[in-house]
Amino acid sequence: MGLAAAGVLTATVAAAQNLDAGKSPAKLFADGCATCHRSPRGLAKGRFSLTLSWFLKDHYATSSDSAKVLAAYLESVDEPSPSALAKPAKKPARSAPSRPPKPAQSQ
């Protein structure tokens, strides 16, 4: 009976292994996120690292360590999209007109 209990305990410990251990952040994204997200760019959306890690741990990552690594990766590629970079910057408001207004014509 002791042998059976040891076998169950060993199987439980083996099942609890972190399958994401040792994977690069890009591999973690490819394995777990790329099904729904074509690119990691913009997924962090300027969130705090800690809250992003917690979210990933609660919903997607298999461990706190892989959540932290994935959060850091998402933050590192969190750049504005190319369309946001292509938008022209707003012109600064002028403080005074460059030429005087035309005088009103009376008729």
Kinemage of the C-alpha trace (Angstrom):
@kinemage 1
@onewidth
@group {chain A} dominant
@subgroup {mainchain}
@vectorlist {calphas} color= white
{ca met a 1} P 0.000 0.000 0.000
{ca gly a 2} L 2.917 2.361 0.735
{ca leu a 3} L 4.250 1.795 -2.764
{ca ala a 4} L 0.926 2.840 -4.319
{ca ala a 5} L 0.848 6.028 -2.234
{ca ala a 6} L 4.408 6.849 -3.291
{ca gly a 7} L 3.448 6.303 -6.924
{ca val a 8} L 0.466 8.677 -6.651
{ca leu a 9} L 2.615 11.299 -4.927
{ca thr a 10} L 5.293 11.028 -7.617
{ca ala a 11} L 2.682 11.373 -10.369
{ca thr a 12} L 1.242 14.464 -8.656
{ca val a 13} L 4.651 16.113 -8.358
{ca ala a 14} L 5.443 15.316 -11.999
{ca ala a 15} L 2.141 16.833 -13.103
{ca ala a 16} L 2.921 20.040 -11.199
{ca gln a 17} L 6.030 20.818 -13.271
{ca asn a 18} L 6.119 24.208 -14.940
{ca leu a 19} L 5.926 23.472 -18.648
{ca asp a 20} L 6.899 27.073 -19.455
{ca ala a 21} L 10.191 26.955 -17.534
{ca gly a 22} L 13.167 27.849 -19.690
{ca lys a 23} L 11.137 29.184 -22.628
{ca ser a 24} L 12.031 32.553 -24.086
{ca pro a 25} L 9.445 35.327 -23.785
{ca ala a 26} L 8.850 35.204 -27.544
{ca lys a 27} L 8.215 31.442 -27.294
{ca leu a 28} L 5.802 31.984 -24.386
{ca phe a 29} L 3.909 34.485 -26.533
{ca ala a 30} L 3.933 32.191 -29.567
{ca asp a 31} L 2.689 29.211 -27.551
{ca gly a 32} L 0.047 30.942 -25.465
{ca cys a 33} L -0.993 34.206 -27.044
{ca ala a 34} L -0.437 34.116 -30.804
{ca thr a 35} L -3.615 32.122 -31.376
{ca cys a 36} L -5.655 35.253 -30.621
{ca his a 37} L -3.090 38.052 -30.943
{ca arg a 38} L -1.124 38.419 -34.165
{ca ser a 39} L 1.516 40.578 -32.530
{ca pro a 40} L 2.710 41.330 -28.996
{ca arg a 41} L 2.913 45.033 -29.860
{ca gly a 42} L 0.418 47.153 -27.966
{ca leu a 43} L -0.843 44.442 -25.618
{ca ala a 44} L 0.755 45.996 -22.534
{ca lys a 45} L -1.024 49.282 -23.327
{ca gly a 46} L 1.113 51.203 -20.865
{ca arg a 47} L -0.036 49.161 -17.867
{ca phe a 48} L 2.096 48.880 -14.747
{ca ser a 49} L 4.369 45.842 -14.797
{ca leu a 50} L 2.949 44.467 -11.553
{ca thr a 51} L -0.698 44.643 -12.631
{ca leu a 52} L 0.134 43.178 -16.023
{ca ser a 53} L 1.994 40.298 -14.336
{ca trp a 54} L -0.948 39.635 -12.013
{ca phe a 55} L -3.385 39.643 -14.926
{ca leu a 56} L -1.247 37.240 -16.945
{ca lys a 57} L -0.764 34.946 -13.931
{ca asp a 58} L -4.497 34.853 -13.185
{ca his a 59} L -5.571 34.245 -16.773
{ca tyr a 60} L -2.793 32.892 -18.982
{ca ala a 61} L 0.581 32.050 -17.419
{ca thr a 62} L 1.361 28.795 -15.650
{ca ser a 63} L 3.512 30.429 -12.952
{ca ser a 64} L 4.392 33.795 -11.458
{ca asp a 65} L 7.830 33.603 -13.059
{ca ser a 66} L 6.509 33.053 -16.573
{ca ala a 67} L 3.930 35.839 -16.022
{ca lys a 68} L 6.707 38.264 -15.039
{ca val a 69} L 8.856 37.285 -18.023
{ca leu a 70} L 5.926 37.607 -20.414
{ca ala a 71} L 4.909 40.973 -18.912
{ca ala a 72} L 8.450 42.310 -19.335
{ca tyr a 73} L 8.461 41.094 -22.939
{ca leu a 74} L 5.119 42.753 -23.705
{ca glu a 75} L 6.341 45.995 -22.155
{ca ser a 76} L 9.550 45.887 -24.190
{ca val a 77} L 7.628 45.741 -27.461
{ca asp a 78} L 4.873 48.139 -26.352
{ca glu a 79} L 5.448 50.851 -28.926
{ca pro a 80} L 2.984 53.037 -30.723
{ca ser a 81} L 1.564 51.383 -33.796
{ca pro a 82} L 2.912 52.478 -37.199
{ca ser a 83} L -0.358 54.307 -37.908
{ca ala a 84} L 0.041 56.341 -34.709
{ca leu a 85} L 3.569 57.292 -35.757
{ca ala a 86} L 2.386 58.371 -39.210
{ca lys a 87} L -0.085 60.935 -37.845
{ca pro a 88} L 1.226 64.480 -38.175
{ca ala a 89} L 1.834 66.350 -34.974
{ca lys a 90} L -0.570 69.123 -34.078
{ca lys a 91} L 0.647 72.581 -34.964
{ca pro a 92} L 1.149 74.835 -31.978
{ca ala a 93} L -1.451 77.555 -31.556
{ca arg a 94} L -0.311 80.976 -32.674
{ca ser a 95} L -0.279 83.685 -30.083
{ca ala a 96} L -0.702 86.515 -32.593
{ca pro a 97} L -1.626 86.679 -36.275
{ca ser a 98} L 1.348 87.046 -38.600
{ca arg a 99} L -0.256 89.934 -40.500
{ca pro a 100} L -2.858 92.485 -39.556
{ca pro a 101} L -6.479 91.897 -40.581
{ca lys a 102} L -7.880 93.644 -43.652
{ca pro a 103} L -9.702 96.873 -42.968
{ca ala a 104} L -13.474 96.650 -43.315
{ca gln a 105} L -14.800 98.179 -46.530
{ca ser a 106} L -17.781 100.441 -46.247
{ca gln a 107} L -20.288 100.598 -49.107
